[in-house]
Amino acid sequence: MADVPNLPDNPQDDIEAYVGLAQQDAEEQARGRGWTTVRSLPPGAIITMEYLAGRLNFEVKDGTVHRTWQG
């Protein structure tokens, strides 16, 4: 079995606090808090599930963040 690499830490942030924010405001706030990659997706988007440290994902509907998750 291969060793698990040392992944960088994600920013210390309450990611649920982004829910309800406008997409642009949420993206700007996330970058300002240290997230290196911010990805906004429509509901039901088909995405790959690889984990990327420092990435914050938003599910956006009608310009508003409805769900967030790391990686």
Summary of the structure (lengths in Angstrom):
residues: 71
radius of gyration: 12.9
end to end distance: 22.9
largest distance: 44.6
contacts: 148
relative contact order: 0.28
helix: 20%
strand: 28%
